[in-house]
Amino acid sequence: MAEPLPDLSDLAVPGTRLAVRVTPRAARNRIAREGDTVKVWVTTVPEDGKATAAVQKLLAKATGHPEIPAEPRFRGHRAGQGFPDRRLRPGRGAAAGRPV
């Protein structure tokens, strides 16, 4: 049985930037909140935006917001160089008629 997602609805404020640490190719999809950082594990591979799409989908469920556009800013995106650090902005994007 899948682990329930945490309630991140307090983060679904337009214009908010989230510090998200992503681990692709995980054993299961899950989210954990650690201080000001949200850690996301996704089972998808980090190619052609698949992992980013999976992270957006999980965060949309956890925040209760239909769309979480990503504005990725990477810090060490290769193995051995640290975690990718993505900044995500709830409430903005193509659906809102504004660029991400």
N, C-alpha and C positions, 0 to 999 in steps of 0.2 A: 504494500500500500504506500502511496506517495505521501511524503511529509507535507503537512499544510504550510502554505506560504505565510510569512509574517504580514501583519497589517502595516502597510507603509503609506496609508492614505494621508497622513500628515505631511508627506513629502510631495504630494500632488498639487503644488502651488505653481501657477504659471510664472515662468522666469527663474525658478529655482534651479540651481546646478547641483547635481549629485556627484559625489566622488564614488565611483564604482570600480571595484577590482573584479576582473573577470577571469575565470578559469575554464577554458574550453576543454573538450574531451573528458569531462568528468564522468563518474559512474552514474550520477543521477542529477536532475535539475533541482536546484535549491537556492535559497536566498538566506543570508544571515546579515544582521545589522551589528556592526562593531564601531561604536562611537559615531563619528561623522561619516564613516565609510560603509557602503553597502557592498557586501561580497556576494557575487553571483557565480554559481557553477552551472554550466550547461553541457549537455552531452554532444552537442554539435561540434563540427570541426571549424577552425578559424580560417575559412577560405570563402571567397566571393561574398562576404557579408553574412554568411549563415549564422555565425556565432552572435554577431550584433543583432540580427533579427530575432534570435532566440532570447537574448537578454531583454530586448524591447518587449517581447511578448510576456515574459515572466514578470517584468516590472509593471507592465500594464495591468496584469492580474492582481499583483500585490498592492498597487496603489488605487485600484478601482478606476483608473483613468483609461479611456479607450485607446489613446495613442501616446507613446513615449518616443519622440524623435531623438536621435542621437547626434551629438556633435563630438565625435571622438577626438581626444587628445591623448596620444600614447606616450607612455613613459616605459621604455624597455619592453618592446613588443615581441621579443624573441626569447626562447628558453635560455635561462641563465642570466638574463638581463633584468629580471624583476617582472612585476605584474603589469598588464596593460591598465592604464588609469583612464577611464572614460568619463567624460562629463556629459550628463544627460539632462535635457531640459523638458520637464513636463509642461504640457499645455501650449506647445508651439509646434510649428511645422506646416506642411502642405495643407492639412485639414483646416488649420486656422488661417490659411491664406498668407502666411508669413514664412520667409526663409528660416531654416534652422540655424 
